[in-house]
Amino acid sequence: MKKTLLVALLAITTLLCGCSERQQLKSSLRKALTVAVAHEKAQAEYMLPIEGKIPKSYNGKEVVTATPRDWTSGFFPATMWLLYEHTGDEQLKEYADVFTRRLEELKDYTGTHDLGFMVFCPYGNAYRLTGDEYYKSVIEQASKSLITRFNPTVGCIRSWNTKHKTPELDFMVIIDNMMNLEMLEWCGYHDIARKHADTTTKNHFREDNSTYHVVAYNELTGEVVEKRTRQGAADDSAWARGQAWGLYGYTMMYRMTNEQRYLEQAVKIADYLIPRLPEDAIPNWDFDSDRMLKDSSAGAIMASALLELYSITHNKSYLRIAERQLKELISDEYMAKQGENGYFILKHGVGNLPGNSEVDVPLSYGDYYFVEAALRYLNL
Ligand code: GLY
């Protein structure tokens, strides 16, 4: 009897400690989001006179900007939409709208597979939060543009435009492309989105459930020609952000479709990732590289995906890792103070190390997925 009482007391104490830790993290995240709002507003004020451009990074001296056609263009306005949702601050809404409208031309752009990132992140959040049909019409037109890149023989949407000397042997599909399927599912292009996801499940993953970055197909026969990398350390290595896109992409596909196979794939990716994360849970830029350089963007994407996966599976190990990642991302090591990071929220992102581009810098997509993860946590 005494022993049962002791066990019950211990269980209650553990539960209370867990709850108070959770409350503490929530309170720290709210504070971090207040800092994030200040960064984003300062960024918007800085960018307003720079017509036609969107901020994407910081080179230590000045904000690096992008044109709407850069794959990162949607993240800055999308982050402001999320922060508007969190605060109800009308000024943020105004800025979010201005920078979202800078991207309208993308609705007719067929030269990229990244329209999900570029259009659905800003316009999707804008429509969700305002119900304004203008935003929806842009999303619908962008989806029509995106499906022009689908090849039924390959069963995928083309990612990069080929530069190969035998073009038909180089229909390139990258794991990142999973992220563009949310917009297609939302617009009702279920067959295309699911075919792409199923082909990716078949061809992109290794025995250990890590993913290749690039799979090149023969576009005339649909055969796999080659599996390789561009942003990872080696063809057979596990580029951290690629693993994060896969995790997020399949978790999202389960949410959008309720198809068990996507949840199974997401769980396999999580089970590959989690044991390979370091103590602070922020991954090295590539899991198989000896060159140590953390990628905060991969950490933020993983945290957001793991929180969604936790809300579906109730597997606490996903929650615990996401909590560790969030705690780390709001520490002084990663979270920027005003004036030190070109108005971006997070430090230490790695864009493309082999290309020697955007190494150890802030990245607009790291900021977006960090804010999304923080809000997911606050809303658990
Ligand atoms: N989609 C490009 C990247 O993750 O760097």
Boltz pocket constraint, residues with backbone or C-beta under 6 A from the ligand:
constraints:
  - pocket:
      binder: B
      contacts: [[A, 71], [A, 176], [A, 231], [A, 241], [A, 351]]
      max_distance: 6.0
